[in-house]
Amino acid sequence: FTSTVPLTIGYNNRQVRPGAALKPSAVVSRPRVDIGGNDMRVLYTLMLVDPDAPSPSRPSLREYLHWMVADIPGTTGVSF
């Protein structure tokens, strides 16, 4: 994954890195997402995908889409 704009995602003040394994108890609440672009005309889509659901040792579902948010403006700065 290569980000084209600064992107920060966190749960309960803990920053999430791409590829990080997260326990269900750590992601009960919605994440905070900060996008550091500068153009509100540019829209992004953010997805949370589990690449080996239900578990790495038994990935019978393969990729599982947990949630998706579309039409996120290219900035979430103070003017947003």
Buried (B, 14 or more C-beta within 10 A) or exposed (E): EEEEEEBBBEBEEEEBEEEEEEEEEEBEEEBBBEBEBEEEEBEBEBEBEBEBBEEEEEBEEEEEEEEEEEEBBBBBEEEE
